[in-house]
Amino acid sequence: MSNPQQVKITNADPSAIGLFGLAMVTLVASSQKLEWTTGLSYVIPWAIFLGAFAQLFACIEDSKRGNHFGTTAFGAYAFFWFGVAASWMIKMGVFGEALAKNVDTHQLGFAFVGYLIFTLFMTIGAMEANKVLFIIFVLIDFLFIGLSLSTFGIAEDFTHKLAAVSELFIAIVSFYGSGANVLNNHFGRVFLPVGKPFGIFKK
């Protein structure tokens, strides 16, 4: 009888592509919120392919690596961008006038509140990943605070600007995080520092 052999397949860290997807979609989306650009037609493709599919790919690959936190984070935000893109298309009448006429933006506000609650939990988890990731999650908290309040019409001008600025900074920090992940892994050393975990909750 031949002895059974175990083969271990090692997957590359997908965080770089996931963070790149997040960086790209928030950069493009924030340009519209900040009124540097107009309309949503050219935001939607980036929401679907970078915000959604790139992060979904990172989610699946993190799942194979047994990374529970990465799987949950990338997966949840991937489906967020699928949902947002579909909501925009409904509002623009892509799926017909009947759906467009029945839009109630407060329902989107409740979705933003739900993601704010989720992100607050994930921010605690990010404290034991690295400081760059923690900063990204804090900025996402502010993004969802701004989106939730502005969608419900609460201090709309200020909260919309809060969401816009937060989204822009998410893009900037995510570009850095993506680059750091690629170069640190590629060179096998700390080329771009991301900061050690806080060490509060994990031994």
N, C-alpha and C positions, 0 to 999 in steps of 0.2 A: 504494500500500500504506500502511495506517495503521501508525504506530509503536506497538509494544507498550508498555503501561504497567505499571509495577510498583506494586502497592498494598501498603503496609505496615500491618498491623493491630497495634496496641499493646494488650496486655492489662494490666489493673491488677495491681498486686502482690498476690498471694493470701496473703501471709504472715500478714496480720492475721486472716483467717478461719481459717487453719490453727492459729495460736497460740490463737485464741479457743476452737476445738474442743478443743485440748489442755488449756487452762485449765479448761474446764467439766467434762470427763470426770475429770480428776485431782482437782478440787474435790469432786465427788460421790463418787468412789471412795475418796478419803482419809477422808471422813466416816465411811465404813463401817469402814475399817481402824483409825481412831482411836476407834471405838465410840461416836461421836456419833449414829450411826444404826445400824439393824440390817437384815440381809438384803441380798440382791443383786437382788431383783426390779426395783426402781426404779433400780438402777445400770446394768442391761443396756441400756435404751433410750438412755441418754446415751453408753454405750460404743459403740453401733452408729452413732448419728446424729451425735454430736459428735466422739467419739474417732476413729471410722472414716471416716464419709462426709465430714465437714468437712475432715479432713486429706487424704483421697483427692482431693477437689476441688482443694485447694491443690497437691497433687502434680501433677495433670493440667495446671493452669494454669501452674505453674512450668516444666513440661516445654515448654510452648509458648513460654515466654520464654527457653528455653535455660539455665535455672538447674539445673545438674546436682546441686548439693548439696541445694537445696530439694526437687527432685523425689525424690531418694533418701530424704531424711529424712522428709518428709511421707508418702511412699508406704509406707515400711517401718513407720512407727508406725501408719498407718491399718490396715494388715493385722494388726498386733499386736492392735489393739483388736477387729477382727473375730474373730481367733483366741481372745482372752480371753473375749469375749462368748459365743462358741460353746462354749467349755470350761465356762463357768459354767452354761450351759443344759443341757449334757450331764450335769453333776454334779447338777443340780436335777431331772433326770428328764424334761425337756421332750421329748427324743427317744426316750423309752421306758426301761423298767427295765433292759433288757439292756445298754445303753451305760452307764447310771449305775452298775451293779454292777461294771463292768470298768474303773472309773477308777483310774489310778495317778498320784497327784499328783507323783511324781518326774519323770514325763515333762514336766509343766509346768515343773518346776525346770530341766530341760535346755533348754527353750525360753527361759527367763529368762536362763540362762547365755549362750545364743547371742545374745540381744539385748544383753546386757552387753558382749560382745566387739564387736558392731556399734557400740554407742554409744560405746565408747572410741575407735574410729577416727573417728567423727563428731565427738567432742569436739575432736579435733585440728583437724578442718576448721572447726569453729565458731570457733576462735581467730582465723580470718581473715575472719569475718563481722562480728560486733560482740560487745561484752562481755555484753550481756543474753542473747543467744543462747548464748554460752559458759557462762554461769551456769546456764541451763536444762539444758544437756547435762551439766554436772557433777552437777546434782541428779538427772538421769535415771540417771547412773552409780550414784549412791548408792541410788536406788530399786531398780535391778536387782541390786545387791549384796545389799540387804535381802531382796528377793523370792527370789533364788536360794538364799541361805543358810537363810531361814525355811522355804522349801518343802522343803528337804532336812533340816529339823529341827535345824539347827546354831544354837545360841544363840537359840532360836526367839523368845523374848519380846523380846530386844533387837533382833534383826534385823527382826522384824515391825514394831516401833516405828520403827526406822530407815527402813523402806520407807514407813510411814505419814506420818512427818514430812517426808520427802523429797518425797513426792507432794503434800502440802499446799503446800510451798514452790514446787514446780513450777507449781502452779496460780496462786499469787500473782505469781510473776515472769512467767509467760506472759500473765496479764491485763495486766500493765504493758507487755510487749513488743507485744501486740496493739494496745493503746491508743496506744502510741508510733508504731507503723507507720501507723495510720489518721491520727492527727493531724499527724504530720510530713509525710506525703504530701498531706494535705488543705490544710495551711497553706503548704506549699512551703518549710518551714524547720524547724529543730530545735526543736520544741515540747517534746518529752520526750526527753532524751538517752538513747542506747543504748550509748554508748561506742565508741571507734574500735577497729578490728582491732588485734591485738597486733603485726602486722608482722614476725613471726618467719620465716614460711615463704614468704610471697609477697613479691616485689620491690616 
